[in-house]
Amino acid sequence: MQIGKHEHIVTAFAEPASGPGWSNSPVWVIIKSTEDGTLRMDCLQPAEQTSDIAIMYSISSIAHASMVKFVRAALSKGKKS
């Protein structure tokens, strides 16, 4: 993954994925251009992750899943029928 001269990392989060016979542990990274404000998403595969990232992976995964769940619930309360 490359970060350009006019980009910065907005956030990064762990989101494991799996299916029959496979699993993956990517870290997703949201990157913002300081020139035009556009956002892009990239990921670090396990082989690209440092030991520090590995230590934080499960904490980030739990926090991310919980936040998605809570935001989904809050948004569903605001829906009009």
Number of C-alpha atoms within 10 A of each C-alpha: 9 6 11 11 9 11 18 14 14 12 11 17 22 24 18 15 10 9 7 5 5 7 10 12 20 20 22 17 18 15 20 20 17 13 9 9 11 10 14 13 12 14 17 17 13 13 8 12 15 10 9 8 16 14 10 12 20 16 12 17 17 13 15 16 14 12 12 11 11 12 11 11 11 11 9 10 9 8 7 5 3
